Amino acid sequence: MDPGERGLGQARAKKLGNQCNQTERWWRIQDALYGQACGALHNDAVTKDFNYDRTEAEALLAMTAALLRNVHGAGA
């Protein structure tokens, strides 16, 4: 993800969910997945105790794959 896009996600997060358009709602899903997946292997106060088991890792991978299907221009 382009670092500039992270700022867009933060701006969109200030809206109430029911005020978001379809694109912004997809962004929120992607941003939540990114936030969950990025907690691994960091040694900070919040994430140092994160420990993903195989089932959780498989779920994160499956959700990522599902979202990639929604990327415009992807696939055949």
C-alpha positions in Angstrom: 0.0 0.0 0.0 1.2 3.5 -0.8 2.1 5.4 2.4 0.0 8.3 1.2 -3.0 5.9 1.1 -2.7 5.2 4.8 -3.4 8.9 5.4 -6.6 8.6 3.3 -7.7 5.7 5.4 -7.2 7.7 8.6 -9.3 10.5 7.2 -12.0 8.1 6.2 -11.9 6.5 9.6 -13.2 9.8 11.1 -16.5 9.3 9.3 -19.3 7.3 10.8 -19.7 3.9 9.1 -23.1 4.8 7.8 -21.7 7.9 6.1 -19.2 5.9 4.1 -19.6 5.2 0.4 -19.0 1.7 -1.0 -15.3 2.4 -1.7 -14.7 3.7 1.7 -16.4 0.7 3.3 -14.1 -1.6 1.4 -11.2 0.5 2.5 -12.3 0.1 6.2 -12.3 -3.7 5.7 -8.8 -3.6 4.1 -7.5 -1.3 6.8 -8.8 -3.5 9.6 -7.2 -6.5 8.0 -3.9 -4.7 7.6 -4.0 -3.5 11.2 -4.6 -7.1 12.5 -1.9 -8.6 10.3 0.7 -6.0 11.2 0.7 -6.8 14.9 2.9 -9.9 14.4 6.6 -9.9 15.4 6.7 -6.4 16.8 8.3 -5.7 20.2 6.3 -2.7 21.3 4.0 -2.3 24.3 0.8 -3.2 22.5 1.9 -6.0 20.1 4.7 -7.7 22.0 2.3 -10.4 23.3 0.6 -11.0 20.0 0.8 -14.7 19.0 -1.0 -15.9 16.0 -1.8 -19.6 15.8 -2.0 -21.5 12.5 -5.8 -21.0 12.3 -5.6 -17.3 12.7 -2.7 -17.1 10.2 -4.8 -19.1 7.7 -7.8 -16.8 8.3 -5.7 -13.6 7.6 -4.3 -15.2 4.4 -7.8 -16.2 3.2 -9.2 -12.7 3.9 -6.3 -11.1 2.1 -6.8 -13.4 -0.9 -10.5 -12.6 -0.9 -9.9 -8.9 -0.9 -7.4 -9.2 -3.7 -10.2 -10.5 -5.9 -11.9 -7.2 -5.4 -8.9 -5.2 -6.8 -9.8 -3.5 -10.0 -7.8 -4.8 -12.9 -6.9 -8.0 -11.2 -7.7 -11.4 -12.7 -8.9 -12.2 -16.2 
